[in-house]
Amino acid sequence: MEDYLEGVPCQIIKLEATHFILNEGRLLRKDSEGVLTLYIELEFRGDLIQRMHNEYGYLSSHEMKDLVVRRGWWLKMDQDIQEFVESCSNFHIAQKATINTGT
């Protein structure tokens, strides 16, 4: 039986280990451009997405990811953001209004 972290096999995590550093007790991830972002723990992820939503309004999942990834990172981040955007009924209303008005 293989060990998993957040649904990801530990073997994959070991392969990705070079993308992470520990700095003063904080786990950081280095992206392809060398930019470091803080690993966001499970209990803070929803709050971060909600805060970005409150500050920037009804964004697509791609736009939301662009905002969130500058502030932090976690496994399955894309999936969590997609689920948040899809669950927001006001987002769908705002998108419809944008399409109908052409703005």
C-alpha positions as CSV (number, residue, x, y, z in Angstrom):
1,M,0.0,0.0,0.0
2,E,1.4,3.4,-1.0
3,D,1.4,6.3,1.3
4,Y,-0.5,9.5,0.2
5,L,-0.5,13.1,1.1
6,E,-3.6,15.0,0.1
7,G,-4.4,12.2,-2.3
8,V,-1.0,12.4,-4.1
9,P,1.3,9.4,-4.0
10,C,4.4,10.1,-1.8
11,Q,6.5,8.8,-4.7
12,I,5.4,11.8,-6.8
13,I,6.0,14.1,-3.8
14,K,9.5,12.8,-3.5
15,L,10.1,13.6,-7.2
16,E,8.9,17.2,-6.6
17,A,10.9,17.7,-3.5
18,T,13.5,19.9,-5.2
19,H,10.7,22.5,-5.7
20,F,10.4,23.0,-1.9
21,I,12.5,24.7,0.7
22,L,12.0,25.1,4.5
23,N,12.7,28.7,5.6
24,E,12.3,29.6,9.3
25,G,9.8,26.8,9.8
26,R,7.8,27.7,6.8
27,L,7.4,25.5,3.8
28,L,7.9,27.4,0.5
29,R,7.5,26.2,-3.1
30,K,9.7,27.4,-5.9
31,D,7.8,27.8,-9.3
32,S,9.4,27.4,-12.7
33,E,10.6,31.0,-12.6
34,G,12.2,30.6,-9.2
35,V,9.5,32.6,-7.4
36,L,8.9,31.3,-3.8
37,T,5.3,31.0,-2.5
38,L,4.1,29.9,0.9
39,Y,2.5,26.5,1.3
40,I,-1.0,27.1,2.5
41,E,-2.3,24.6,5.1
42,L,-5.7,23.0,4.7
43,E,-7.5,25.1,7.2
44,F,-6.5,28.4,5.5
45,R,-7.2,27.6,1.9
46,G,-10.9,28.3,1.8
47,D,-10.3,31.6,3.6
48,L,-7.7,32.7,1.1
49,I,-9.9,31.9,-1.9
50,Q,-12.9,33.6,-0.2
51,R,-10.8,36.7,0.5
52,M,-9.6,37.0,-3.1
53,H,-13.2,36.6,-4.2
54,N,-14.3,39.3,-1.8
55,E,-11.6,41.7,-2.9
56,Y,-11.6,41.1,-6.7
57,G,-15.2,40.0,-7.4
58,Y,-16.5,37.3,-9.7
59,L,-13.5,35.9,-11.5
60,S,-13.1,32.8,-13.7
61,S,-11.2,29.9,-12.2
62,H,-8.2,30.8,-14.3
63,E,-8.2,34.5,-13.1
64,M,-8.7,33.4,-9.5
65,K,-5.8,30.9,-9.7
66,D,-3.6,33.7,-11.1
67,L,-4.4,35.8,-8.0
68,V,-4.2,33.0,-5.4
69,V,-0.9,31.5,-6.7
70,R,0.9,34.7,-6.0
71,R,0.0,34.4,-2.4
72,G,0.4,30.7,-1.8
73,W,0.3,27.1,-3.1
74,W,-1.1,23.7,-2.2
75,L,-1.7,20.4,-3.8
76,K,-4.9,20.3,-5.9
77,M,-5.1,24.0,-5.8
78,D,-6.6,24.1,-9.3
79,Q,-9.3,21.7,-8.3
80,D,-10.2,23.6,-5.2
81,I,-10.4,26.9,-7.0
82,Q,-12.5,25.4,-9.8
83,E,-15.0,24.0,-7.3
84,F,-15.2,27.3,-5.5
85,V,-16.0,29.2,-8.7
86,E,-18.5,26.6,-9.9
87,S,-20.3,26.7,-6.6
88,C,-20.7,30.5,-6.6
89,S,-24.2,31.3,-7.9
90,N,-23.4,35.0,-8.1
91,F,-20.4,34.3,-10.4
92,H,-22.8,32.6,-12.8
93,I,-25.2,35.6,-12.7
94,A,-22.3,38.0,-13.2
95,Q,-21.0,36.0,-16.1
96,K,-24.4,35.9,-17.8
97,A,-24.7,39.7,-17.4
98,T,-21.3,40.2,-18.9
99,I,-22.1,38.0,-21.9
100,N,-25.5,39.7,-22.4
101,T,-24.1,43.2,-22.2
102,G,-20.9,42.5,-24.0
103,T,-18.7,44.1,-21.3
